[in-house]
Amino acid sequence: MEKCTLYGHANLFSLQTLRIMELLRRHDPHSFVHSVQTTSYFIDFCLHYNFRSLLKRPFLESVLLHDIGKLLVPTEILQKKSPLTLYEKEYVEQHPEFGIELLNDFPEIDIEPSLILNHHENSDGTGYPYQLHDEQIPRSVSILRVIDSFIAMTSDRAYRPKRSEQSAIHEINAHRNNFYEPSTTSLFISYLEKRLKGKKILLHYFDYAKRQN
């Protein structure tokens, strides 16, 4: 966990964003690591498919900060080793709205609000906080949704061990018509299969940073 760092990537994010992420690291290291890994995959995926418009700073800032609302969720809930109660689950599910409320105090950070507010919406309208349907969810959010899920599944949690990458791919594929937007899911699975086979894919922040100089 200590190897997961934002140092060396400061040119991609505002100083204020890095400071807020440091607060998240101190509050809940797992959420910090998850956010960094998700951002790395998001950049890598968008580079692989040449989705350059999604690599502008407001998108990257928002992907990195997508779970920043967890700063307002007590650590005893985030790090609980047993299943959450209904109350605790409902509290955690407020973190997208908490994130927007928190970032309203930092107007100097240029964000795409939907990435923070809607990254737990499902294509079939069963997500939260607004039960949006596929046609209401921006493509950037659909990409973040599936990446966020993959990183969560393949990471250890206090209450469960991590799943294998292949198991996570199977789970995502099984829900491509309800949780995840189908075309985005197909692209992501194709990307992962190439990555898992060791194909040369741009993997890290540095690859993108070099192309901006």
Secondary structure as GFF3:
##gff-version 3
##sequence-region A 1 213
A	DSSP	three_ten_helix	10	12	.	.	.	ID=ss1
A	DSSP	alpha_helix	15	27	.	.	.	ID=ss2
A	DSSP	alpha_helix	29	48	.	.	.	ID=ss3
A	DSSP	three_ten_helix	52	55	.	.	.	ID=ss4
A	DSSP	alpha_helix	57	64	.	.	.	ID=ss5
A	DSSP	three_ten_helix	68	72	.	.	.	ID=ss6
A	DSSP	alpha_helix	75	78	.	.	.	ID=ss7
A	DSSP	alpha_helix	86	92	.	.	.	ID=ss8
A	DSSP	alpha_helix	95	103	.	.	.	ID=ss9
A	DSSP	alpha_helix	113	117	.	.	.	ID=ss10
A	DSSP	three_ten_helix	134	136	.	.	.	ID=ss11
A	DSSP	alpha_helix	139	153	.	.	.	ID=ss12
A	DSSP	alpha_helix	165	174	.	.	.	ID=ss13
A	DSSP	alpha_helix	182	196	.	.	.	ID=ss14
A	DSSP	alpha_helix	205	212	.	.	.	ID=ss15
###
